[in-house]
Amino acid sequence: MGDDRLVEGVAVHDVEGKHIGKVVRYEPTLGYFETEGAFAGPRYIPCWAIDHFGPKGVYLNVERSVVTDVYQHMPGVTPDLTPEGKLAGTAKIQSGRTGKMVPLDASGLRKVRERIHEGVHVLDAKDESVGEVDAYDQDSGYMHIAENGLLDRELFVPVTSVSYLDDEGIHLSDYKQTILGRYNRVPEVARPFFSR
């Protein structure tokens, strides 16, 4: 399923042959490889962006600008929920090979959950700061977010609103105004946890 040529240190080039970094990690099951080098942070490139392999490394079918803007984040994870709205313990992620949503294995889901904890920074869909995780109920999948600034509002955001996680923190799929209006009450399913 994997490609044994995507090993650590292999040079990566864009469609025009410009060097854009090197492979630092490869996830064959999901079909993504991480690169570092020409950008301020890592890039997460799906295998479908590979054009070919040459003597000087891997060549992509996209320009540098696509790598800069589109592949700057890890692929988004969509948690599965039970009919009651609780986390089912499974999730889906877009395959880097086919583009279709595929199940995320238990270790991958565990890594996502481990990154949601108190003190993690939370940003909206425009990367504007929403606040920090103040408490996280893994059973219901809700985060209590302590807002930045002078507003004294309580926010209870479900993990299903997480678009992706990266080194900056948790990125939500909604804009701040939507978040403030939609998630300002503790949901019934998480009430026992947050009323302690």
Backbone bond lengths (Angstrom), bond angles and torsions (degrees), N, CA, C in turn:
res aa  C-N    CA-C-N  psi(-1)  N-CA   C-N-CA  omega(-1)  CA-C   N-CA-C  phi
1 M - - - 1.461 - - 1.527 111.27 -
2 G 1.341 116.64 -33.52 1.457 120.01 -178.48 1.508 112.12 -90.54
3 D 1.309 115.67 177.22 1.451 121.34 176.16 1.520 107.56 -118.64
4 D 1.334 116.21 116.05 1.459 120.03 -174.58 1.527 112.79 -71.32
5 R 1.345 117.49 -1.73 1.467 119.94 177.10 1.528 112.11 -87.10
6 L 1.340 118.11 -13.72 1.463 122.03 178.59 1.524 109.55 -87.28
7 V 1.310 115.97 70.83 1.461 121.33 -179.01 1.527 109.51 -108.59
8 E 1.318 115.18 160.42 1.458 121.27 -179.30 1.522 110.95 -54.51
9 G 1.330 116.04 131.41 1.459 121.52 176.45 1.516 115.19 97.62
10 V 1.348 118.23 -11.20 1.465 120.85 179.83 1.528 109.30 -67.84
11 A 1.326 116.66 133.71 1.465 121.88 -179.76 1.527 110.81 -70.46
12 V 1.345 115.62 144.75 1.468 121.88 179.50 1.533 107.95 -120.03
13 H 1.345 116.01 134.28 1.461 122.45 -178.13 1.527 109.06 -126.92
14 D 1.336 115.92 149.77 1.465 118.89 176.47 1.532 109.78 -81.68
15 V 1.328 117.35 -175.64 1.465 122.51 -175.87 1.533 112.12 -63.45
16 E 1.330 116.73 -23.59 1.465 120.83 179.13 1.531 112.03 -91.21
17 G 1.328 116.68 2.46 1.457 120.80 178.52 1.518 114.33 87.16
18 K 1.349 117.53 5.45 1.466 120.51 179.62 1.528 110.14 -77.17
19 H 1.321 115.99 134.62 1.470 121.79 179.16 1.530 109.18 -68.72
20 I 1.333 116.55 127.58 1.471 119.43 -178.77 1.520 112.70 -123.75
21 G 1.323 118.20 5.44 1.459 119.45 177.59 1.510 111.68 145.74
22 K 1.336 113.42 -161.77 1.463 119.48 179.29 1.520 109.30 -141.43
23 V 1.308 116.04 156.44 1.467 121.90 179.23 1.531 108.65 -71.79
24 V 1.341 116.44 130.12 1.466 120.34 175.36 1.530 111.64 -114.47
25 R 1.337 117.26 -20.20 1.461 120.71 -179.82 1.524 108.46 -159.60
26 Y 1.340 115.51 145.84 1.458 120.30 179.28 1.519 108.81 -135.41
27 E 1.337 116.63 129.53 1.452 122.93 178.62 1.530 107.59 -111.55
28 P 1.343 117.98 91.66 1.463 120.52 -173.98 1.524 114.52 -64.69
29 T 1.323 117.53 -32.96 1.460 119.83 -178.00 1.527 111.23 -63.85
30 L 1.337 117.10 -44.38 1.466 120.95 -178.19 1.521 112.55 -89.78
31 G 1.325 117.49 -18.39 1.463 119.76 176.41 1.515 114.44 83.18
32 Y 1.340 117.61 37.25 1.462 122.43 177.09 1.516 109.76 -128.73
33 F 1.336 116.30 149.13 1.456 119.10 170.39 1.520 108.84 -132.05
34 E 1.324 115.20 146.18 1.460 122.05 -177.23 1.523 108.33 -100.54
35 T 1.331 115.56 137.54 1.467 120.27 178.55 1.521 110.30 -124.38
36 E 1.315 115.17 157.01 1.462 122.47 173.19 1.512 107.83 -138.30
37 G 1.328 115.48 156.56 1.459 118.58 175.37 1.502 114.72 145.48
38 A 1.318 117.37 -80.68 1.459 121.31 -170.17 1.526 113.92 -86.01
39 F 1.319 118.36 -1.07 1.462 120.85 -175.14 1.519 110.98 -122.75
40 A 1.337 115.79 168.00 1.462 120.89 -178.35 1.522 111.87 -65.99
41 G 1.317 117.14 -24.96 1.461 120.90 -179.74 1.510 110.25 -144.44
42 P 1.319 117.32 -176.92 1.465 120.17 -179.60 1.520 111.90 -68.68
43 R 1.323 115.83 160.51 1.459 122.94 174.30 1.517 107.90 -124.12
44 Y 1.347 115.89 142.94 1.461 122.41 -177.06 1.525 107.27 -115.07
45 I 1.311 116.29 104.10 1.464 121.30 -169.65 1.521 110.59 -106.85
46 P 1.346 116.96 127.16 1.461 119.77 177.74 1.527 110.11 -74.70
47 C 1.318 115.43 150.61 1.466 119.46 -179.34 1.523 112.71 -62.25
48 W 1.355 117.44 -23.67 1.462 117.92 179.38 1.530 112.11 -66.76
49 A 1.344 117.31 -13.84 1.468 120.34 178.52 1.530 112.41 -85.07
50 I 1.337 117.68 -0.55 1.470 120.35 178.49 1.518 109.40 -81.80
51 D 1.324 115.62 128.15 1.462 120.99 175.23 1.531 109.43 -89.70
52 H 1.338 115.34 -52.90 1.467 119.17 179.89 1.528 109.90 -165.16
53 F 1.314 115.26 169.52 1.457 122.43 172.86 1.525 107.76 -106.72
54 G 1.329 115.76 138.40 1.453 120.76 177.73 1.514 110.25 -128.53
55 P 1.320 117.17 -178.51 1.465 119.82 -178.79 1.536 112.98 -64.03
56 K 1.344 117.22 -21.93 1.470 120.29 -179.07 1.519 112.80 -102.61
57 G 1.331 117.65 12.19 1.458 119.78 176.51 1.510 113.54 127.32
58 V 1.345 114.99 -156.26 1.456 121.57 -177.90 1.528 109.36 -96.92
59 Y 1.344 116.15 140.10 1.458 122.62 179.97 1.525 108.65 -116.95
60 L 1.321 116.04 131.35 1.458 121.89 -177.61 1.522 111.04 -91.81
61 N 1.332 116.11 164.09 1.467 121.38 177.38 1.526 111.34 -99.37
62 V 1.332 117.05 17.21 1.469 122.37 -179.85 1.529 109.92 -130.13
63 E 1.337 115.02 159.16 1.460 120.06 177.88 1.529 110.47 -79.96
64 R 1.300 114.30 166.03 1.467 122.02 179.52 1.531 111.72 -54.87
65 S 1.337 117.26 -37.67 1.471 120.87 -177.67 1.528 111.41 -61.85
66 V 1.333 117.65 -34.56 1.468 120.45 178.34 1.526 109.45 -67.59
67 V 1.329 116.19 -42.73 1.464 120.10 178.10 1.531 109.56 -62.34
68 T 1.336 116.06 -39.63 1.463 121.44 -179.92 1.523 111.55 -62.60
69 D 1.335 116.73 -49.85 1.461 121.52 -170.56 1.525 114.97 -93.36
70 V 1.331 116.97 -41.43 1.467 120.51 -171.11 1.524 112.48 -87.92
71 Y 1.329 117.02 -35.85 1.465 120.02 -173.40 1.523 112.98 -102.93
72 Q 1.336 117.18 25.35 1.460 119.13 -178.24 1.526 113.34 -81.94
73 H 1.339 117.80 -7.38 1.459 121.20 -178.58 1.518 110.92 -123.14
74 M 1.332 114.83 153.93 1.457 119.03 171.65 1.524 107.82 -63.79
75 P 1.334 117.10 152.99 1.463 118.31 178.21 1.516 111.32 -61.70
76 G 1.328 116.62 143.97 1.458 121.43 -178.73 1.512 112.61 -68.45
77 V 1.313 115.97 145.35 1.461 122.68 179.17 1.525 108.38 -111.71
78 T 1.332 116.88 132.33 1.454 121.89 177.90 1.527 109.38 -110.48
79 P 1.329 118.16 107.01 1.468 119.63 -179.44 1.527 111.06 -68.15
80 D 1.327 116.50 144.59 1.464 122.03 174.42 1.522 108.47 -86.20
81 L 1.340 115.65 141.32 1.465 121.20 179.94 1.516 110.47 -118.63
82 T 1.331 115.62 151.41 1.461 120.86 173.10 1.528 107.29 -77.11
83 P 1.354 117.84 168.54 1.474 119.48 177.25 1.534 112.91 -58.45
84 E 1.351 116.85 -23.46 1.474 120.36 179.53 1.518 112.09 -83.21
85 G 1.336 117.39 -3.88 1.457 120.56 178.79 1.513 114.42 91.50
86 K 1.338 117.47 9.93 1.465 120.39 178.33 1.527 109.73 -92.39
87 L 1.333 115.88 158.21 1.461 120.00 176.71 1.518 109.96 -63.81
88 A 1.316 116.65 131.77 1.463 121.08 -178.26 1.523 111.80 -85.80
89 G 1.326 117.09 -9.46 1.460 120.01 -179.22 1.513 112.89 88.97
90 T 1.321 116.48 6.85 1.464 121.86 177.46 1.519 108.31 -131.48
91 A 1.313 116.33 171.14 1.466 119.92 179.64 1.519 109.16 -160.03
92 K 1.331 115.64 171.96 1.453 121.45 176.86 1.523 108.88 -126.59
93 I 1.329 114.72 151.76 1.454 121.90 179.03 1.523 107.65 -141.42
94 Q 1.318 117.11 149.19 1.456 119.53 179.98 1.524 109.78 -72.85
95 S 1.326 116.26 126.24 1.457 121.15 179.73 1.525 110.41 -66.92
96 G 1.326 116.01 136.06 1.463 120.74 176.06 1.513 112.59 -78.11
97 R 1.335 116.53 -2.14 1.459 120.97 179.12 1.520 111.99 -101.36
98 T 1.349 116.16 -47.40 1.466 120.09 -173.65 1.524 113.36 -109.13
99 G 1.337 117.37 -19.67 1.464 120.84 -175.15 1.512 112.58 85.34
100 K 1.342 117.82 -10.04 1.462 121.35 179.94 1.525 109.64 -80.90
101 M 1.332 115.26 155.81 1.462 120.33 176.93 1.526 108.46 -74.39
102 V 1.324 115.82 129.81 1.461 121.61 -179.85 1.524 109.03 -126.52
103 P 1.345 116.86 154.88 1.477 118.70 178.54 1.524 110.71 -63.71
104 L 1.313 114.89 140.37 1.460 121.27 175.51 1.519 107.00 -92.00
105 D 1.310 116.69 131.91 1.457 118.77 -177.17 1.525 110.99 -69.00
106 A 1.325 115.27 166.73 1.464 120.85 -174.34 1.522 112.32 -60.31
107 S 1.341 117.21 -38.95 1.468 118.61 -178.80 1.522 110.83 -69.12
108 G 1.339 117.08 -36.08 1.462 120.29 177.41 1.512 111.95 -65.90
109 L 1.343 116.24 -41.76 1.458 120.40 178.91 1.522 110.22 -66.35
110 R 1.320 116.75 -38.40 1.457 121.05 178.80 1.527 110.30 -60.76
111 K 1.344 116.28 -39.40 1.460 119.88 179.32 1.534 111.06 -62.95
112 V 1.343 116.71 -39.85 1.466 120.46 178.39 1.529 109.68 -64.41
113 R 1.334 116.27 -47.19 1.470 119.81 -178.86 1.521 111.85 -62.89
114 E 1.328 115.94 -36.70 1.463 119.55 -178.97 1.521 111.67 -64.86
115 R 1.322 117.34 -24.99 1.452 120.19 -178.13 1.522 112.37 -83.47
116 I 1.335 117.63 -10.83 1.464 120.96 175.23 1.520 107.16 -95.82
117 H 1.310 116.43 106.52 1.453 121.04 178.33 1.524 108.70 -154.25
118 E 1.306 115.78 170.33 1.463 120.70 -178.03 1.522 110.85 -56.25
119 G 1.321 115.43 137.25 1.453 121.22 176.40 1.523 115.03 93.47
120 V 1.346 117.61 -9.35 1.466 120.17 179.82 1.526 108.91 -72.74
121 H 1.314 116.61 135.15 1.462 123.48 -179.65 1.530 109.51 -70.65
122 V 1.333 117.22 142.15 1.466 122.92 -179.59 1.527 108.77 -121.66
123 L 1.347 115.98 131.29 1.458 121.82 -179.33 1.522 109.65 -124.85
124 D 1.335 116.19 153.98 1.463 119.48 179.72 1.534 109.81 -88.11
125 A 1.337 116.84 -170.68 1.465 122.05 -176.14 1.529 112.85 -66.25
126 K 1.350 117.47 -18.65 1.470 121.07 177.11 1.521 111.06 -101.58
127 D 1.327 116.53 14.92 1.465 123.49 -178.68 1.520 113.18 63.35
128 E 1.355 116.69 25.57 1.460 120.44 174.16 1.522 108.33 -89.14
129 S 1.310 116.55 141.83 1.457 121.71 -176.18 1.525 111.41 -65.91
130 V 1.330 115.40 132.82 1.460 121.91 175.49 1.527 109.63 -104.57
131 G 1.320 116.62 -34.34 1.453 121.33 -179.49 1.511 110.86 152.93
132 E 1.331 115.32 -151.11 1.459 121.11 178.74 1.513 109.63 -130.95
133 V 1.331 115.74 152.69 1.462 120.26 176.03 1.526 107.66 -68.12
134 D 1.323 115.64 121.16 1.458 122.42 -179.86 1.525 110.31 -94.95
135 A 1.326 116.25 -33.28 1.466 122.50 177.54 1.515 107.76 -158.19
136 Y 1.345 116.28 152.14 1.458 120.47 -177.89 1.523 109.28 -138.54
137 D 1.326 116.27 121.98 1.463 122.30 178.18 1.521 108.46 -99.26
138 Q 1.326 117.00 102.10 1.466 120.72 -177.37 1.518 111.72 -65.21
139 D 1.324 118.04 -30.59 1.469 120.34 -177.96 1.527 111.62 -65.61
140 S 1.322 117.28 -47.68 1.470 120.01 -178.82 1.527 111.86 -89.30
141 G 1.341 116.44 -20.23 1.458 119.57 -179.01 1.517 113.41 81.79
142 Y 1.329 117.89 24.03 1.464 121.14 179.37 1.523 111.35 -109.92
143 M 1.344 114.32 141.25 1.463 121.77 175.86 1.521 108.49 -109.05
144 H 1.320 117.41 137.75 1.464 121.45 169.97 1.519 105.72 -94.13
145 I 1.324 116.21 124.40 1.460 120.14 -176.17 1.513 109.89 -110.33
146 A 1.337 115.61 124.55 1.455 121.97 174.42 1.516 106.44 -84.72
147 E 1.321 115.57 117.46 1.458 120.90 -174.74 1.515 112.74 -74.17
148 N 1.329 114.52 145.22 1.464 120.16 172.58 1.519 108.73 -78.56
149 G 1.301 117.44 150.25 1.461 119.88 174.54 1.516 112.82 96.55
150 L 1.327 116.09 -165.19 1.452 122.18 -173.23 1.521 113.99 -87.94
151 L 1.325 117.39 -15.38 1.458 119.49 -177.67 1.519 110.19 -66.55
152 D 1.316 116.62 133.17 1.452 121.22 -179.76 1.528 108.47 -107.06
153 R 1.336 115.40 71.17 1.457 120.45 -179.65 1.519 109.83 -117.73
154 E 1.319 114.29 149.68 1.461 119.03 175.14 1.524 107.76 -98.35
155 L 1.325 115.83 133.65 1.459 121.17 177.89 1.520 109.31 -121.79
156 F 1.339 115.91 130.61 1.458 122.66 178.20 1.526 106.80 -123.33
157 V 1.314 115.73 99.79 1.461 121.40 -171.72 1.531 110.21 -106.51
158 P 1.351 117.15 129.68 1.464 119.61 179.08 1.526 111.24 -75.75
159 V 1.305 114.87 151.26 1.459 120.60 -179.85 1.536 110.48 -64.11
160 T 1.331 117.65 -20.19 1.464 120.92 177.60 1.524 112.05 -67.92
161 S 1.327 117.78 -14.25 1.465 121.18 177.00 1.518 112.39 -87.38
162 V 1.330 117.12 -1.61 1.462 120.88 179.17 1.518 108.62 -77.65
163 S 1.325 115.50 123.87 1.459 120.59 177.34 1.521 109.91 -84.48
164 Y 1.329 116.35 -47.70 1.465 121.09 176.45 1.518 108.61 -165.92
165 L 1.333 115.10 167.56 1.454 121.76 176.68 1.513 107.69 -122.27
166 D 1.317 116.31 141.06 1.459 119.86 174.32 1.523 108.76 -146.47
167 D 1.325 116.05 -165.98 1.459 119.51 -176.82 1.527 113.15 -65.03
168 E 1.335 117.77 -23.00 1.472 121.23 178.19 1.519 111.27 -76.13
169 G 1.333 116.76 -28.16 1.445 120.43 -179.18 1.514 112.50 139.73
170 I 1.329 115.51 -147.63 1.461 122.57 -178.16 1.519 108.69 -95.87
171 H 1.323 116.50 124.61 1.461 121.77 178.33 1.524 108.27 -104.74
172 L 1.339 116.44 123.31 1.455 121.55 -179.77 1.521 110.52 -90.62
173 S 1.325 116.25 158.86 1.463 120.89 -178.02 1.527 112.71 -87.04
174 D 1.350 117.75 -5.86 1.466 121.31 -179.13 1.525 111.20 -110.09
175 Y 1.356 115.17 162.62 1.456 120.95 175.62 1.521 109.42 -83.67
176 K 1.319 115.81 158.23 1.467 121.50 -173.35 1.533 112.44 -55.52
177 Q 1.325 117.91 -43.64 1.474 120.08 -178.70 1.525 111.07 -61.47
178 T 1.341 116.14 -39.77 1.468 120.37 177.88 1.520 110.19 -65.12
179 I 1.321 116.15 -42.73 1.467 121.35 179.97 1.525 110.35 -61.51
180 L 1.340 116.65 -45.20 1.466 121.07 -179.11 1.524 111.54 -62.47
181 G 1.327 116.44 -36.87 1.458 120.11 -178.18 1.521 113.92 -81.85
182 R 1.317 116.99 -31.50 1.460 120.95 -172.14 1.525 114.13 -91.53
183 Y 1.315 117.40 -33.13 1.469 120.42 -169.96 1.530 113.28 -115.92
184 N 1.341 116.78 38.89 1.460 119.59 -175.51 1.527 113.83 -97.49
185 R 1.328 117.52 9.98 1.470 120.47 176.89 1.521 108.94 -130.86
186 V 1.322 115.17 146.92 1.462 118.73 177.02 1.530 108.37 -72.62
187 P 1.336 117.94 126.50 1.467 120.02 -179.55 1.528 110.72 -72.65
188 E 1.320 115.83 152.29 1.465 121.11 -177.54 1.528 111.67 -55.68
189 V 1.330 116.72 -40.13 1.460 120.98 -176.17 1.538 112.39 -65.20
190 A 1.333 116.86 -24.53 1.467 120.72 -178.80 1.520 112.79 -106.08
191 R 1.315 117.81 0.07 1.473 121.51 -176.35 1.531 113.55 -56.94
192 P 1.350 118.81 -44.49 1.478 118.26 -179.55 1.543 112.58 -58.76
193 F 1.305 116.82 -39.34 1.474 120.55 -178.45 1.520 111.30 -68.34
194 F 1.338 117.32 -47.50 1.463 121.42 -173.45 1.519 113.58 -82.42
195 S 1.340 118.66 -9.01 1.467 119.65 178.92 1.526 111.59 -96.29
196 R 1.328 117.07 6.88 1.471 120.45 178.47 1.509 110.61 -69.22
